[in-house]
Structure formats: structure tokens, C-alpha cells
Amino acid sequence: MNKLERWFFNRIIRNQVRQGFEHVDRITEMYRMIRVEAEREFYEDNVVTMNSYLTEWFEDSLRKPTR
């Protein structure tokens, strides 16, 4: 991801996680969108494998320091 894409993506995320009446739904929708695109990219993987990958990648993200 280049600098412009990262900047734009961060703006979208900041907007979606802003507290409000539907912030839980917006955050859930972002995770769903990631899943859909991962399934399109890794179409040869079954559901169990996809669940394993996505869970592992999410857990890795929790171990990385935040800014």
C-alpha cells in the first residue's frame, strides 16, 4: 500500500469507527468486507482454512504496536 492509499484508508477507518448509534455495525461491516475480498482472492481455500488464516492475521495485528 502506498502513502496515498494508506492515508485514504486511514481516513475511511477513522470515520467508520467514530462513536455513534451504528458504530458497531460499521466496524462489523468493515470486517465483513475484508473477509469477502479475502475469499475472492484466495478462492481455492475452504472455509476452515480461510477462518484459520484470518484469525491468525487478526491475532498478529493485535501483537503489533500501535502508534
PyRosetta script that sets phi, psi and omega in degrees:
from pyrosetta import init, pose_from_sequence

init()
pose = pose_from_sequence("MNKLERWFFNRIIRNQVRQGFEHVDRITEMYRMIRVEAEREFYEDNVVTMNSYLTEWFEDSLRKPTR")
pose.set_psi(1, 127.7)
pose.set_omega(1, 179.4)
pose.set_phi(2, -82.9)
pose.set_psi(2, 176.4)
pose.set_omega(2, -174.0)
pose.set_phi(3, -62.3)
pose.set_psi(3, -40.3)
pose.set_omega(3, -179.8)
pose.set_phi(4, -66.4)
pose.set_psi(4, -44.6)
pose.set_omega(4, 178.0)
pose.set_phi(5, -61.9)
pose.set_psi(5, -42.3)
pose.set_omega(5, 179.4)
pose.set_phi(6, -63.6)
pose.set_psi(6, -43.3)
pose.set_omega(6, 178.9)
pose.set_phi(7, -60.9)
pose.set_psi(7, -47.6)
pose.set_omega(7, -179.0)
pose.set_phi(8, -64.3)
pose.set_psi(8, -43.6)
pose.set_omega(8, 179.1)
pose.set_phi(9, -61.5)
pose.set_psi(9, -43.3)
pose.set_omega(9, 178.1)
pose.set_phi(10, -62.6)
pose.set_psi(10, -38.0)
pose.set_omega(10, 176.5)
pose.set_phi(11, -62.6)
pose.set_psi(11, -43.5)
pose.set_omega(11, 179.1)
pose.set_phi(12, -62.9)
pose.set_psi(12, -47.7)
pose.set_omega(12, -179.1)
pose.set_phi(13, -61.1)
pose.set_psi(13, -46.0)
pose.set_omega(13, 179.5)
pose.set_phi(14, -55.8)
pose.set_psi(14, -41.7)
pose.set_omega(14, 179.1)
pose.set_phi(15, -67.3)
pose.set_psi(15, -40.9)
pose.set_omega(15, -175.3)
pose.set_phi(16, -72.5)
pose.set_psi(16, -30.7)
pose.set_omega(16, -178.0)
pose.set_phi(17, -92.7)
pose.set_psi(17, -1.4)
pose.set_omega(17, 177.6)
pose.set_phi(18, -57.8)
pose.set_psi(18, 133.3)
pose.set_omega(18, -177.6)
pose.set_phi(19, -61.0)
pose.set_psi(19, 140.2)
pose.set_omega(19, 178.3)
pose.set_phi(20, 178.4)
pose.set_psi(20, -174.2)
pose.set_omega(20, -175.8)
pose.set_phi(21, -59.4)
pose.set_psi(21, -38.0)
pose.set_omega(21, -174.4)
pose.set_phi(22, -115.0)
pose.set_psi(22, 22.9)
pose.set_omega(22, -175.6)
pose.set_phi(23, -63.6)
pose.set_psi(23, -32.6)
pose.set_omega(23, 177.8)
pose.set_phi(24, -63.4)
pose.set_psi(24, -43.5)
pose.set_omega(24, 179.1)
pose.set_phi(25, -65.0)
pose.set_psi(25, -39.3)
pose.set_omega(25, 179.8)
pose.set_phi(26, -66.1)
pose.set_psi(26, -42.2)
pose.set_omega(26, 179.1)
pose.set_phi(27, -66.6)
pose.set_psi(27, -43.3)
pose.set_omega(27, 177.4)
pose.set_phi(28, -59.7)
pose.set_psi(28, -41.0)
pose.set_omega(28, 179.1)
pose.set_phi(29, -63.7)
pose.set_psi(29, -37.2)
pose.set_omega(29, 177.6)
pose.set_phi(30, -63.6)
pose.set_psi(30, -43.4)
pose.set_omega(30, 177.2)
pose.set_phi(31, -62.7)
pose.set_psi(31, -39.0)
pose.set_omega(31, 178.4)
pose.set_phi(32, -63.5)
pose.set_psi(32, -41.3)
pose.set_omega(32, 179.4)
pose.set_phi(33, -63.2)
pose.set_psi(33, -40.0)
pose.set_omega(33, 176.9)
pose.set_phi(34, -62.2)
pose.set_psi(34, -44.0)
pose.set_omega(34, -179.7)
pose.set_phi(35, -61.4)
pose.set_psi(35, -46.6)
pose.set_omega(35, -179.1)
pose.set_phi(36, -59.0)
pose.set_psi(36, -46.1)
pose.set_omega(36, -179.0)
pose.set_phi(37, -68.5)
pose.set_psi(37, -35.6)
pose.set_omega(37, 176.0)
pose.set_phi(38, -64.9)
pose.set_psi(38, -40.8)
pose.set_omega(38, 178.1)
pose.set_phi(39, -64.4)
pose.set_psi(39, -36.8)
pose.set_omega(39, 177.0)
pose.set_phi(40, -67.0)
pose.set_psi(40, -39.2)
pose.set_omega(40, -178.4)
pose.set_phi(41, -74.2)
pose.set_psi(41, -42.6)
pose.set_omega(41, -176.9)
pose.set_phi(42, -107.8)
pose.set_psi(42, 53.2)
pose.set_omega(42, -173.3)
pose.set_phi(43, -62.9)
pose.set_psi(43, -19.9)
pose.set_omega(43, -178.5)
pose.set_phi(44, -80.0)
pose.set_psi(44, -12.9)
pose.set_omega(44, -178.4)
pose.set_phi(45, -85.0)
pose.set_psi(45, 144.2)
pose.set_omega(45, 177.2)
pose.set_phi(46, -82.5)
pose.set_psi(46, 175.2)
pose.set_omega(46, -175.3)
pose.set_phi(47, -61.6)
pose.set_psi(47, -41.5)
pose.set_omega(47, -178.8)
pose.set_phi(48, -63.3)
pose.set_psi(48, -44.2)
pose.set_omega(48, 178.9)
pose.set_phi(49, -64.3)
pose.set_psi(49, -44.4)
pose.set_omega(49, 180.0)
pose.set_phi(50, -62.3)
pose.set_psi(50, -43.2)
pose.set_omega(50, 177.1)
pose.set_phi(51, -59.6)
pose.set_psi(51, -42.6)
pose.set_omega(51, -179.7)
pose.set_phi(52, -63.1)
pose.set_psi(52, -48.4)
pose.set_omega(52, 179.0)
pose.set_phi(53, -58.8)
pose.set_psi(53, -52.4)
pose.set_omega(53, -175.2)
pose.set_phi(54, -64.3)
pose.set_psi(54, -37.9)
pose.set_omega(54, 177.1)
pose.set_phi(55, -65.1)
pose.set_psi(55, -44.9)
pose.set_omega(55, 179.1)
pose.set_phi(56, -61.2)
pose.set_psi(56, -44.9)
pose.set_omega(56, -179.3)
pose.set_phi(57, -66.1)
pose.set_psi(57, -38.6)
pose.set_omega(57, 177.3)
pose.set_phi(58, -64.5)
pose.set_psi(58, -45.5)
pose.set_omega(58, 179.4)
pose.set_phi(59, -63.7)
pose.set_psi(59, -36.7)
pose.set_omega(59, 175.0)
pose.set_phi(60, -61.3)
pose.set_psi(60, -39.1)
pose.set_omega(60, -179.5)
pose.set_phi(61, -64.6)
pose.set_psi(61, -30.7)
pose.set_omega(61, 179.3)
pose.set_phi(62, -71.2)
pose.set_psi(62, -25.9)
pose.set_omega(62, -179.3)
pose.set_phi(63, -83.2)
pose.set_psi(63, -15.0)
pose.set_omega(63, -178.6)
pose.set_phi(64, -81.3)
pose.set_psi(64, 141.8)
pose.set_omega(64, -180.0)
pose.set_phi(65, -66.7)
pose.set_psi(65, 147.6)
pose.set_omega(65, 174.9)
pose.set_phi(66, -96.0)
pose.set_psi(66, 164.7)
pose.set_omega(66, -178.4)
pose.set_phi(67, -76.2)
pose.dump_pdb("model.pdb")
